[in-house]
Amino acid sequence: MSPVSRREFIYGSGVLLAATCVPEWASAFQPSPEREARRTEVADAALKAAAGLGATYADIRINRYRRESISTREQQVQNVSRSMSYGFGLRVLVNGAWGFAASNVVEPAAARAAAEQAVAIAKANAMLATRKVTLAEADPVVATWTSAFKKDPFEVPLEDKIAFLLKLNKTALVPGVSFVTSQILFADEQKYFASSEGSRITQRLIRTYPQFQTTATDRASGDFQSRPVVDRAKLLGYEYVEEYPWLADAEKAGHEVVEKLKSRPVAPGRYDIVVDPSQLFLAIHESVGHSTELDRALGYEANMAGTSFIKPADAGRLRFGSNIVNLVGDRTQPGGLATTGYDDEGVKSEAWHIVRDGMFVDWQTTRELAPLVGQKRSHGCLHSDSWASVPFPRMPNVSLQPAQQDITLDNLFADIKRGLFIEGRGVSSIDQQRYNFQFGGAIIREIRDGKLGAMVKDAAYQSRTPDFWASCDGVGGPATYRLWGTAADGKGEPGQTNQVSHGCPPARFRNITVLNTAAI
Amino acid sequence: MLTRDEALKICEAVLEHAKAAGADDASVSLNNSVESHARFADNRVTTSGRSEDVDITATVWVDRRRGAATVNDTGAVALEQLAADAVAIARLSPVQREYVPTIGPLQYAEDRGYAAATATTDVTARARALQAVLEVCRAQKVTGAGFHTTRASAAATATANGNRRYFRSTRADFSVTARTADGTGSGYYSGDHFDLSRLDAQQIATQAVNKAVRSRQPLPIEPGNYPVILEPQAVSDVIGFLTAAFDARTAEEGRSAFSAKDGKTRLGETMFSERLNLYSDPMHAELPASPATDEGIPAARLSLVRNGVIENFRYNRFWAQERKRDATPGPVNYILESTQPPVSMDEMIKGMKRGLLISRFWYVRLVDPRTLVLTGLTRDGLWWVENGQIRNPVRNLRFNQSVLAMLTPWNVEAVGASQRLAPYMVPPLKLASFTFTSISDAI
């Protein structure tokens, strides 16, 4: 929590006007015994009504969110907006089938009405069920958890945030850069969970999402190139804006896009590639994160995101990659976007191996999924992106472990005769069973005889997940490890958005197909 | 659902508070929605629920400084605080260089995309419909997965300059994926309409099941360039990348696929087959759209491509003012259709010497904004066609293909009748060449 109280902040800063004009903006997010009592009353009313109508299990999420978004281009502010949302979502299990109802009216009467709606849905759906839902054991929990942050972004003056973005833009606008856009989003989630098993959990999560993009245009030829820096969101407070070297990144992105516009196209073919964490995080997300979701392997996502090349019985049997590949699911990782104290059915967060020494060993699970592969406990992967959304299995932070030795980027380049070094987020696409993928990068440079060379453009690498990870013969040491993430991981119907991070060192992959996407 | 009077009363209350707090200009919009869905897989319903919400957004200007705030609480205290918050943000913000005064009173057509019966979901009737769908799947020994959803929305706006508008809409969507027990066949089919009674769930399921059964045991082919027939679903999976490029500002700023050399644009050029028209029409009988654009301009038919020639770009109010012209009355939907009598899918197949029939695309992403090269994969039904007949299913393929090149005059060989796949009406297309770059093991 912020070391400065709200009162001190208001009187000690230049935002007295804002703070006094917008009491609800701040006050609804301050501790209030009355509001908490009211919330408990609503939860109890919903759970009691659900039980009375025949639910064998019920849980409710009563969540309050606020978000602040600022977007700019060059030296102009395009938009400043704030939003707040408050509501509840009630989930019930009746006759072994789920029902759910949600409302923005957080009142006992609305909660009882929602219980009736959710139970009616569950009963109607139960007649279709060929199998009843059973839940893995979970300990009832009464707890409070707050994500680690030093400075509450919602207590920082708006002027400071705008000044940060405009300075970043000015820094990125080096000669040759035509456009720069930047955004910053702050999110504050205050979540309350109560279940018919007795859990009562209050959590608060603060996230900070800065991102920007430089563009260089050649008006004579009609050519243009961009350099996005969009992978840096974290579960942190405003200290992330103040402590991370954003201006150095902005200047670098400016110079890079100018060089990219003038760079020559890649020669397609086979290359040894070294993938920087700023790109590899996305490769991990797509090829490992999604393929090891148990709901996909069971066919729950067949109509949308797809299934998986990994079958439910493959844990402990399937070789996923080379011996040096170790991947860990982790909802406790500091700064990770999917880090939380407890998941959306009250299971305490933990870390576990998904791939150990190259073997696929375990799934991402929830209380509903764990028993289906013979496990007694969930790994805590249930999540809903809003009080209004049905909670369902979502990805934890899935991270590639670094080598124990002190392996540097230069060490990884050392024996490459003809290779590419791929940095930053480019286009990603992968099939519905997570085999065939194509990933681009924001900045790609040649490696010649172990040394980094000229920048190239229009390159994308294409591979097949098991082949790709089998070809991994080098990972960086602990000092090269970085944690980057995506704030917009889509899944489910209706679509939900998850925030998730992936830590990794740079890694080397041999003999990978590289396309020239402009010459197709 | 809030009525017109209820919704506008809330907007006007916020407007009054904003003015009292010092706003020179303001626009208040409200969105009320009720959604109900059932998702099934593994021959049972996996998730199902209902949710309702009301969002109110106040956008205000004080001395041309802009602030915006949103809440989902319609209580009197919350509405007053919403206005105060937006005004406070505006006072702290720099002058908005792109400020355009809010729109004044205007007449709008009646909304046509609302069906009252779609707004209230009978969960028992829905379960019965899904049971019938699952029976279709079981009869063919396939596993069915799918999604049934209905949604009703009411959107109201009030501006300080006197604009008042309120529109309602409904939408029902149903999709099914059928997978064969041996894991080698998969089929998908979907439909949507503003009127639930116009969605035939069993017909959609039957199409998906047939595709699954017919796509079993696919054979590999070499990646490369092939003639193709794209079903409407496949066209809808890529067409959004083209429609998004019709923004005037990015084209004129030199960073769009429709930018040309020396600071010019491609307006007036024949970039596409003369067999194609692309336009927006809020009054379209099958695909009625909002009677107003997001900015409140009364929507009207807007031609983007006529006989293959780029006829218009989209101008928002700010960029139109910069260019001293009117903002465009759309687009509010996209209708891609044949300028000639449509060719049926059967005729397309009969006329194909050798090539591929494609059901849908998956994970399509923009690789190059200069050329609109896209990458993605085929999914849920791909067949080899030879001498006018469908021969065998084919293993899925990854493509890298420019959507501009795809629709050039020399590449479009036939255009079928357009079908609703909101927000598009799209036809099947027969194309001379389409570029595939690798094979996928995915089923």
Interface residues (C-beta under 8 A of the other chain):
Chain A: V15 L17 A18 C21 V22 P23 E24 W25 Q76 V77 Q78 N79 V80 S81 R82 S83 M84 S85 Y86 G87 G89 R91 A97 W98 G99 F100 A101 A102 S103 N104 Q117 A118 A120 I121 A122 A124 N125 M127 L128 A129 T130 R131 P157 L158 E159 I162 S178 F179 T215 T217 R219 A220 S221 G222 D223 F224 S226 L298 G299 Y300 E301 A302 N303 M304 G306 T307 F309 A388 S389 V390 F392 V427 S428 S429 I430 D431 Q432 Q433 R434 Y435 N436 Q438 G440 D458 A460 Q462 R464 G492 E493 P494 T513 L515 T517 A518 I520
Chain B: A21 E35 H37 A38 R39 F40 A41 D42 N43 R44 V45 T46 T47 S48 G49 R50 S51 E52 D53 V54 D55 T57 R66 G67 A68 A69 T70 V71 N72 D73 V77 A78 Q81 A84 D85 V87 A88 I89 R91 L92 S93 P94 Q96 R97 E98 V123 T124 R126 A127 L130 Q131 L134 T143 A145 G146 F147 T149 S175 V176 T177 R179 S186 Y188 E253 G254 R255 S259 A260 K261 D262 G263 W362 Y363 V364 R365 L366 V367 D368 P369 R370 T371 V373 T375 G376 L377 R379 N396 R398 N400 Q401 S402 T435 T437 S438 I439 S440 D441 A442 I443
